[in-house]
């Protein structure tokens, strides 16, 4: 029997606010356990939530980016369940009336035509804490630093049908929230994590199958593997006449399989009701219009502009749009140099990216400022530095605190590049010094050209253009044949 896979995704995006959704605690990653926890986060009686306006603005920004409806009124509700890292016994979320509804995100799978993915809703909610296993022998520790952190949960319709399609959507969404400045996109730290809802149904059937939810996936590779495993597991059970049950499962990366966690809860199990401590969130059109006017360029808008103004290939555009910091650094370098865009990208994608990778950094923490790199490229453009000299200067800039001009002077690169007449004179001198090699070259041993080029570069101490030297030397040697 043929089967159709049906996938819906719930993505939890941790918002880049300075404080939590309802308390003034910070929520920076990596702090000591329970050092970023207020009485409200810990569920102490008598504490009251105060909504973080910055989180609301970020939710609106996302809604505008995906062409969604921003609800003029939304409501915060209590989602009731017991878990050790949820001390209040409920999570403040939005259920009946979310802040954002009915948006769309265009994706592309490989060379296929663009597809529009329906985003049913995006709502604000607070995160839970963390259970820490293996820290205290015989006990499970509770860290409430994350409790109350602001999340935007983005929910698609069950309109995806393959792991490839799901990954294309997630990567497009991941790029979008970073370029909007609402999330740092750090999946290892849990800033962007996904729940996958998957079912199989007979091909062409209008009825959905029994759904499994795979929780808390924080790697594109794991998401793909989990979907492929569940597709196979569902198909095997169905074709053997077995019965699937609605359940929540976790992906085990070591064993490359999913394991049952608990039976899947339904909405009534959570007993949603409006939070009595929070008024309905009412948004006026003036606020929405103000946020709309300040929207940053969206990734697909930047891509279109690059395609129209610069001759870049797909890999180069993908590199520039891989992270907002990369594109921002590129734009800043452009403002400090007359070098063509192609050359800037070659430097960023090549020598600069390699240096960053060696130190596990990215363009958000550049060791060589954009202005300095721009000045270096200008010196190459104006022939004040040769390409090999510029690369050497780059490495010195990376490993020292010296200025560009200091390094150029120290390395002796401030001398003028030799002109054609000086190079011709050196070539003629070489022929007199190495008559045997010159005769051998004339007799057909063309590999000797590299010998002469090496000798010339040694004599010029790097102050001649290697390409020009090679061309002039070959021209001279050809007259000997």
N, C-alpha and C positions, 0 to 999 in steps of 0.2 A: 504493500500500500504506500502511496505517496503522502507526504505530510507537509503542512505549512507551519513554519515557525512564526510565532507572534511574540514580539518583545516590546515591553514598555520600560522606560528608564526613569528613575528618581535620582536626581543629582543634588547632593548637599554641597553648597558653595559657602565657605566660611568668608564672611565679609570683612573687608580691610578697615574696620573701625578701630578707634583708639581704645574704646571701652566695650563692655559686653552689651547685650541687647536691652537688659532691664536694670543693670547695676553699673556702678562707676569703676568696677574692677577692670584692670587690663587683662588681655588674653594672649600675650606673646608666647610663642612656642618655646619649650625647653626650660621654663622656669622650674625651680624646685617644687615638688608636690605641695599643693594647698597653700602656696604663697600668693596666689592671685584669686583669692576666694573671699567674697564678702559674706555677711550674715544672710543676705538674700540668696546668694548662690548656694549656701549650705542649708537653706530651708528653715532658718530660724523663725519662730512665730513673731508676729508683729512687724515684719518687714514688708515693704510695699514696692512693687516694680515701677520704674519710670522708663518710658520708651525712649530709645536712642534715635534721635532724629536723623543722624547720619545714615543709619541702616535703612531707614525708610527711603531716603533720597537714593540710595544705591539700588534698592528694589525698583524704584521708579525708572532709574537709568536703564536697568536691564529690560524692563517692560517696553520702554521706548525703542530700544535697539532691536527687539524682535517683533516690532509692530503690533504689540499686544494692547489690550484694553487695560488702562489703569483705573481701578475701581475708585469711585469717589468716596465710598465708605467700605471699610473692611473691619473685621472683628477678630480679636484675639480670644482663643478658647483654651481650655485646659484639657489636655490629652492625658487621661489617667491610666497609669500602669505602675507596677512595682518593679524596681530594679535597684540594686545596691548603690549605683552611682547617680541615682536620681532622688536626692534626699527629700524633696518636696512631695514626692509621690505623684507628681504630674509634671508635664512639660507644657510650657506656654507656646501655642502654635496657632495656625489659622486653618480652619476646615471648611465651614460653610461659605464664608466670604473672604477669599484670599485677596491680596493686594493687586495681583496681576492675573489676567485670564486671557486665553485665546490668542496666543502668539504663534509665530512660525519661524523656523530657522532653516535656511537653505544649505544643503550639504552636497558634496560630490563624492561618489565612490569610484575611485580609479578614473578611467576615461569616460565614465557614464555621464549622461546628462544630469544637471542639477536636480535634486529632489527636495521638496519642501516637507519638513517634519513639523507636525502639529504639537505645540506646547500648550497643554490644557490649562496649566496654572503654574504660578510661582508664588510661594508664600513665605512669610517671615516666621522663624521659630528659633527658640533657644536650643543650644546643644546640651547634651548630657555630659556627665563627668566620665572618668575612665576607671576601669577596674584593672589593677596592676597585679599580675600573677608572677610568682617566682622571685619577688623582691623580699618579702618577709616569709621565711620558711614556715610552712603549715598554715599560712593565712593569705587572704586576698586583700591587697591594699586598695584604698579608694583615693583617687586624686581628683579634686573638684576644680582644678585650674580651668578646665575646658567648660565646666558647667556654666550655662548662661551665655556662652559665646554666640554671636549672631550668625544665623544661617539663612540663606535663601534656598529653599528647596524647589527645584525646577522639575516638573513632571510632564512627561510626554504622553500622548495617546498611545495605545498599543498598536503602533503603526510601523514598527521596524520588523524586518523579517530575516536578518542574518547578522552574524558577528561583525562582518565587514561594514554593514550599514550602521550598526550600533557604534562601532569605533569611529567612523567618519563623523557621526553626529557629536560624539563626546569630544573629539579633538577640535571640532569647529566651535563647540560651546566653551571648551577650555580656553581656546585662543580668545574668544569674545570677552569672557569675564575678566581676563587679564588686561586686554586693551581698553576695557571700560574703566579699569582701575578699581574694581570692586572686590577683587580676589587676587592673591599672589600666585594661585595655581599650583602650589607646592603639594603634590600628591603624597609624597613620603611623609609629610607632616600632617596629612589629613585635611588640608584646606579644600580639596576637591575630591569627593568620594561618591561612589555610585552604588545604588541598589538596582539590581536587574530583576525584572519580572518576566518570566518566560513560560510559554505553554506551546504545545503542539496540537494541531487539529487536522482532520482529514483534508487533503488538498481540495480547495474550493468550497469547503463548508463555511456557512455563515456563523456557526456556533464556536465560541472559544473553548479551548480545552482547560484542564485543571492547571492552575497557575502555581509556580514555584517562585519564591523570592530569594535571590542570592544577595546577602547583606554585605555592606561595608567593603567594597572593592576599591582599592586606591592605586591601581596600576593598569594602564591600557593593556599590557600583555596578559595580566591576570583576568581582566574582564573578558578578553577574547577567549582565553582557555576555559574559563568558567562557562561561558555560553556554549562553546563547542561540546564540553563535557555534558552539560544538561540536555542539549539537543539529543545526544546519543543515548543518555540515560532514559529520557522520556520515551524515545522511539523504541528502545529495547523493551521497556515495561509494557507499552501499548501493544506492540506486535506479539508479545508473549501472552496477551490476554490479562495482564495484571491491572491493578487499580492504583492510580496516582492519588495522593492526598495533598491538599493545600498545605504547604509548609514553608518555613524559613530555613535556608541552608547557608552554610559558610563555605568559602572556597579554601581548600588546603593546598597551598602552592607547592609544598614538598612532595605531596602524593599526587598532585594534579587531579584532584577530584573534589566534589562537594560533599559535605557531611550535614546531616540533619541537625538543626539547632532547636527548633520548637515548631509546634503547629502554627500555621499562619493565622494571626488575629484578623478579625474583621472590624470595620469601623464601630459597630455597637459595643465591641469589647472594650473600647477606650473611653466610653461614656463622655464624649465631648460635651462641654457646655461653656457658654461665654464666661470669661474670667471676670469676676465681679470687681476686681481691683483695677481694671483697665477699661477706659471709655472706648467706644468705637473710634477707629482711626478715620478721620474725615480729611480728604485732600481737596483743595480747591484748584481750579484750572490755572490760576496765576503761578502757583508753585510748580505745577507740571510743566508749564510753558517756560519758566525760568530754567528748570533743569534741562529741558530740551534745547534751549539756546546754548547751553554750556557743554553739550555732548561732545566727546572727543571723536576724531575720525574712527570709523569702524574698520575692522580688518579688510572686509571686501571692498570698501571704498578706497583704502590705501592701495590694495592690489590693483584695482582698476586704474588708479592714477599712475602707478609705476609702469603698468603696461602701456599707457598712452604716452608717457614722457621719456621713458628710459628703455633701451633695448636690453632687457634682462630675460634670462631663461627661467624655467619653472623652479629649478633648484635654488637659484639666487633669490627669487622672490620668497620662496619658502623659508630660506635662511633669514631674510630680513624680518619676516613676520613670525618667526619662531618664538619671539618674546618681545614685549613692548620695549624693554631696555635695549635690545639689539637695534630695533628700528629707530628709537630715539637717539642712540649713539651715532648711527649712520647719518641721521639728519643733522646732528650737531657737527660732525666732521665736515659734511657738505658745506656748512656755513663758514668753515674756516680754511677752505682750500679751493683752488681753481681746478683741481684734478677732476677728470671725468668720473661719473658715477661708477662705471665699470671698474675703474682702478681702485676706487674706495672700497667697493664690495670685495674685490680680490684680496685686498689687504685685511679686511675684517674677517672674511671667511677663511683665509689662509693663516698667515703668521699670527694675527691677533687672537683668533679663536683657538689656535693650537696652544698659545701661551696661557690662555684662560683655562683650557681643559687640563693642562698640567697641574694647575693649582685648584681645580674643582671650583672655579668661579664662573661668573657670567658677566655680561656687559653692564649689569647694574652696579658692579664694583670694579670699574676700569682702573688699572694701575697707571696707564698712560692716558691723560685727559684727551678728549676729542680735539681740543684746540691745538695741542702739541702734535698729535698725529696729523692734523691738517697742515701744520707748518712743515712737517717732515715731507709730506707728499708734495707740497709746493716746491720744495728744494729739488725734488726729483724732476718735477715738471719743468722747472726753469734751468735744468742741467747743472745746478750747483752741487748736486750729489748724484753719483751713479747708483743704480739699483742695488748692487751688492753692498755699497757703502751705506745706503739707507737701511738695509736689513741689519747691518752690523750696529748702526746707531739705535735702531729699535731695540735690539737685545740689551744694549747698554742702558737705555732708558728704563727698560723693564726691571733690570737688576740693580739699579743705583738711584740715588736721589738727585743726580746732577741734571742740569738743564740741557736742553737740546744743543745750544751753542757751545756749552762747555765740552760736551762729548765730541762734537764735530771738531773743535780745536785740538782736544787731547789726542784724538785719533789721526790728526793730520789731514782731515778731510776738507779743511778750509782752503786748500790750494786749488788753483784753477784746473779744470779738466783739460788735458792736452788737446790741442787743435790738430787738424789734419796734417799741416805741414810738419809739425813735430813728430807725429806718428810715422809719416813717410820717411823722415830722416832716420828714425830708429829702425825701421824695416830694412833700409839700405845698409845700415851699420851691421844688422844681424846677418845679412847675406854675406858680408865680407868676413864676419867672424866664424860662420858655420858653412864654408863652401861645400863640404861633402854632403851635408844634409840638404842644401839647396839643390845640388846636382841630383841627389836621389829623388827629391820631390819632382824635379823636372823629368826624371826617368819614369815616373808613374807611381811613386810611393806617396799617395795623397794623405795617408795617415799622419805624415810628418807635419801637416798644417797645425795640429794640436800642439806639437813641440814648439813651433815658432810662436804661436799665440801665448803659450805659457811663458816663454822667454820674454816676450814683449810686456806682458802684464807684470812680470817680476821687475822689469826695468822701469816701468812707469809707476811702480808702487801703488797700483790700483787707481791711478789718476787718469786712466783712459777708459773710454767706453768699450767694454768687451765686444759688443756687437759690431761697433764701428771698426775696431781693430781687426776682428775676424774677416769682415768684408774687404777691408783694404789689403790685408795680408793675402787673402785668396786672389784678389785682383792682381797683386804684384807677382805672386807665385805663378799665376797662369801665363805670365809673359815669359817665364823661363822654359816652358814646354816647347 
